[in-house]
Amino acid sequence: MPSQDPDRVLSALVDICGPDYARAARSIDTVSGRRVGHVAVPATARAVADVLRLVADEGLSALPRGSGSKIDWGTPRAGVDVLIDTGRLSGMWNHDVEGATAEVATGTPVRALQAALALQGQRLVADPPSRAATVGGMLTVNESGPLRYRYGTPAEYVTSVAYIDRVGEAASSDGEDGRPGLAEIDGVITAATLRLEPLPQARRWVGVAVPTPMQLGKLVAAADEAEPSAIEADLPAGGQGGTLAVLFEGAEASAVERAESLAAAWGSGAVVTPIAPPWWGVYPFRRDDVALRLSVSAADLPAALYALGDAVGGPVPVRGSAGLGSVHAVLPGSLPPTRITEIVESVRHVLLARNGRAVVVAAPAEVAHEVEMAGRLDFF
C-alpha cells in the first residue's frame, strides 16, 4: 500500500462510512487472487465521493464491488487498496410507471429490482446469469442473459447514469440512444435511470435435441422467423447431445400458439413447456474454469464450434445465444497458460474471416495473469 499509515487511512474511512462500515480487508476480500487493503461500505453518493477523494489524496487505488460475482472478469488488477462495497447503495426512486423508467441505486440486487417492478406489472428486460448480480455489476460488464436476443444488452436500456469520478467529483452521463458511455466511465456508478418493459402475461419454451452443431443452422433459422424473445443452446460436449431452447412471451394465447407452431415446424422430438430448462440463463463455467466468449454470426457459429473443438483436441462445453452467435465455451483451468493462448489464437484465426471475436472473459487468478484477458471495451 502506498500510504505510509494504513491505520490513518482506516480511521478516515470509518469517519466517512461509520464504525461498522469500514474495516481492514479479510481473506475473502480479494481481487485477481490478491487481498485488498481496506473495505469501505458507503451509504450515499456523497460518501462515495469522500472515499474516492481520500483514495486520490493518498495515492491509492480503489475498485467498486457489488456481489463480487464478476469482480475478477477481464484484465486482472495489479492491486487494490480500497474496495468500495456498494451494498448500502440500494433502492429505487423516480419510478414513472406510465413513462416506463425508474432510477435505481447500483448496489440494488437485480432480482430485488425485478420483484419490485413485477408488483407494477413491469420488468427490466435484463436477465444476468449471475444470480446475485447487482445493477452496478451488471452495467459494469454489460452482463446479459437469454433476453438479449430480442431486447439487446443492459447498456441499451440505460438512459442516464450518475457516478463519482476517480478524484471524487460527482458527474453524470446522458449519452444517446440509451448508451451513456458506460465503457468509458472511470469511477463508481452510483445510480442509473433504466427503461422498463411490461411484464409478459405468459412464457413458453420449445426445446429440441441438437445431435451436432451442424443441425443448429436450420433449427435457429426456423425459430428466428417466429419472433421469439430468446434462442439459447446448451451443448455439453461441444454439440454432441445438446439442446436448443426457444422462449416465447406475450399474451397466453399468442405465446402458446407460436410455441406450438415452432414445435410442429421442428418436427417429432420438439417439446413445449411453461418451465425453462434447468440450464437456461446459467453460465456453463465455474470459478476454476477458463471462460471463452465467442461472438460470430448465427450462421457461422457451427463452424466456430468445430474450429474450437479442433484447436482443443476434443469436445468443449458451450452454452449461450445460438440466435445471436454469442456463446461461452469452457476450457479447463488446469490447462497451461501457453496452451490456452494457442487455443484462443487458433480460434481467432478462423473467426477473423467471419468478422467474429474470441476473448477470455474469466479465468483462475494464476491463469488470468499469464494470458490475454478481455478488456473493458470487449464487454460492450
N, C-alpha and C positions, 0 to 999 in steps of 0.2 A: 504494500500500500504506500503510495507516495507521501501521504501525510505522516509527519513525524510524531503525531499524538493521536492514536486511534481512540483513546478514551475521550478526548476533547470532541472528536467527530461524533462519537456515540452520544455524548451529552447534548450536543447541538441537535441531533436527530430526535432525541427524547423531548427536547424543548418544542420542537416543531410538531411532532406526531402524538406526543403523550407518552407517559411512562410504560404503558402496556403495548405500545405500538412501534417500538424501535428496539433493536437488540443486535448483539453480535451474531454473526451467521452460525448456523448449526450444520451438521453433516448433510442434512437434506437440502441445504441451500447451495446448490451447485449450478454452474453454467459451463457447458463444454467440458465436464468432468473435473472442474476445479471449484473449490469452495470460494464463495464471495466473501467480502469483508463484513458488511453490515446489511441488515434488512430493515427497511422503513415502510410503515403502512399508513400513509397519509389519508385523511378523510375528505379533503376538499382539494379543488384545483389550486387554491392559494397555497395550501400546504405542499402540494407537488412542486409548485414554483419555488417555495422556500428550500425544499430539499435539493432541487436542481441548482439553485443559486449557491447553496453551500458546497455542493459537489464541484461546481465550476471554480469557486473561490479556492478550494483546497487542491485543485488539480487532480481530482479523482475521476473515476468513470462510473456510470450508472446505467441500469437497464430495467425496464418495467417487466413485471411478471403478473399474469393473471392466474390461471390454474396451474401453469407451468407445463401443460401438455405438449407445447411446441417450442419451448424455450431453447432447445438445442437444435432446432431445424436450421438449415443453411450454414453459411460460413461460420466457423467457431470463433468465439471471442477470446482475445488474448488474456483477459482477466476482467473481473467486475468488482468494483469496490463497494458500491451501494446498490442493492436490489430493491426496487420500488414495487412493493406488493400493492396491487390495485383493488384488493378485496373490499375495502371500505368505500370505494368509488362506485356505488351501486344505486340503481334506481331509474325510473322513467318519469319524464315530465313533458309538458307541452304536447300532450298526446291529442292530435287532431284526428278524430275518428273520421269525419267527413273528408278531410284532406288527405287522409291515409298517410300521416307522418307521425313520428314521435322522436323526441330527443332522449338519448339513453346514455347513462354513465358507462364507461367502457369496462369497469370491473364487474358489470352485471353478467351473470351466467346466461348464456343463450337460452338454455332450457327454461329458466325462470322467466325470461322475457317472453318466450313463446307461450308459456302458461298464462301470463297476464294478458297478452294480446288476444288469446283464444276466448277469454271472457267477453271480449268485444267483437267476436266474430272475425278477427284479423290474424295475420301472421307475418313474420319476416320470412321471405322466401329464401332462407339460407338454412342449410341443414349440415353444419360441420360435423364430420365423423368423430372429432374429439368430444367425448361425452361431457367433459367438464369445461368445455370451451367458454371463455368469456367473450363479450362483444369486442373488447380491445384485442385479445389474442387472435380472434377470427379475422379482424380487419388488418392486423399487422402482417399476416402472411396470406391474406385474401383466401382463407380456407373455405372451400365449398364442398358440398356433397352432391348426391344424385340430382337435386333440383337445378343445378347449374345448366343442365341440358336445355331447359325451357326458359329459365329466368336469368341466367348469367351468374357471375360471381358476386360476392358481397360488395365489392368495390363499386359495382354498378347500381347499388341500391342506397348508397350514401350520398346525401345531398350537401352535407357540410360536416366539418369536424372542428372541435376546439382542442387545442393542445398547448403544452408548455414546451418551449424550445430548450436547447441544451444549456443556455445561460440563465434560464428561469423566467423568461418573458412569455406572457400569455399571447397566443396567436390563434388564428382561425383560417380555414380554407374553404371556399365555396366551390371552386372548380367549375367544370362544365359537364353536362350530361351525366350527373351523378358520379363523377370521377374527380374528387378533390385532391388529387396528387398524393394519395396515401403512401405510395412508394418513396416519395421524396421527403416526407416529413421526418425531421431529425429532432426527436424529443419524445414526450409522453403524451399520447392522445388521452384526453380526459372525458370527452363526450362526443357523440355523433348523432346527427339527425338522419333518420333512416326512413326510406319509403316502405310502405306496407301494402299487403295484398289481402283480399278477402279470404277467409278460411274456406276451403272447398267442402262441399256437403259430403262427398263420398270419395273413396280411393279404392282402386282395384289394380292388382298386379297380374300380369300374364308372364308365366315362366315356361321356358323350353330348354331341353338339353342341347348342349353345343359339343359335339364329339371332337371337333378340331377347330382351330382359328379360321380355317378356310370357310367354314359354314357361317361365320359371323356376318360377312358382307350382305348376303341375300336376306338374312333374318333382320338385320338392322335396317335395311332399305324398306322392308315391308312395315316395320314399326314406325319409321320416320314419317311415312305417309299418313299415319293415323293421328299425328299431332299429340304425342304423349307429353308428360311432364318430365320423364326421365327414362333413359335406356342404359342399363348397367349390366356388366358382365362379371362373372366370377369364374376364373379359370385356375383352379387349384394347382394344376400341373402344366401350366403353360398352354392350356387349351384342352387337354385330354380330360374328358369327364366334366366339362364345365357347364355353366348355366347362364342363360341370358334372361333378364327380367325387365319388364317394361311397366311403368306406372302411368295410370290414367286417373285424372282428378276432375271434379266438377259436380254438376247435379247427378244424383244417383243413377237416374235412367241413362244419362249420356255416358257416364263413366263405365257402367256395366255394358252398354251396347258396344262401345268402342273396344273394350277389352275382349268381349266375346267375338267380335268381328276379326280382331287380330289373331286370336287363338284359332279361329277357323282358317284364316289365311296361312298360318304356320302349319296347320295340319295336326295329325294324331301326335299325342305326347305333350301338346301345349295345355297348360292348366291356368285357370282363372281363380284368383283367391283375394279375399279382403285383407289378408295378412301378408306383410312384407317377408321376403326370405330372411333367414337368420343372419346372413352376411350383408344384407342391404345397409349401405351407409356406414360400414365398418372398415377401417383400414386393414389391409392384409398383412401388414408388417407389425413387429413388436419393437421394443426399445433396443434389443440386441441384434436387430436386423439392419441391413442397408436398404433404404427405400429409394428406388429409382423411378422417377416420374418420366413417362414417355408421352409426348404430345405430337400427334400427327393427324392427318385427315382420317375419318372413319373408314374410308375405302382402303387406306394404306395400313391400317392397324394390323391386319393379319400378317403382312409382310414384315412389319416391325417386330412382331412377336416371334416369328420364325427366325429372324436375324438375331434376336436376343437369345433364343434357345441355342442357336448355333455357336454364339460367342461364349456362352456359359458352358456348353457341352452337355446340356441336359435340361429337363423341364424346369420352368421358373414360374412360381405362383404369380398371377396377375389379377388385378381387380380394379374396376373403375368404369368410367363412362365410355361404353362402346359406341354410343351415338355421337360423341364428340371426338373420339380418338384420344382421350386423355385418361391414362391409367397409371397405377402404381405397380411396379414389379418388385419382387422381394429377392434380394441376394443375401446369402448367409453372412452375418457379421464376422464370422471366423475366417473369411477369405482374406488373404494378404492385401494390403492397400494397392500394391502394384498390380495384382490380378484384377481388382475392381476397376482400376484405371484402364486396363486393357479392354475389359468388357465394355465399359462406357464408351471408349473411343471407337470400338468396333461398331457399336450400335449407332453412334453419331454419324459414322461414315455412311451407313445405309440410309439414315434419316435425312442426311444433307440433301440428297437428290429429291426428296419428297417434302421438303420445306418443314421438316419436323425437328423436334428437340428432345434431348435426354439430359436430365440433371439429377444429381444425387441430392435428395431432399433431407434425409435424415440418416444418421449412422452412429454407431457407438463412438464415444469420445476419442478412443485411441485410433480409430479409423478416420474420423472426421478431420483430424489434424494432419492427415497424410494424403488425403485425396481432394480433388476439386469439388467443393460443395456449392449448392445453389446460392446465388447472390440475391440481394433484396429484390431486384427487378425481375428475377426469374419467377417470382410468385405472382406477378401481375400481368 
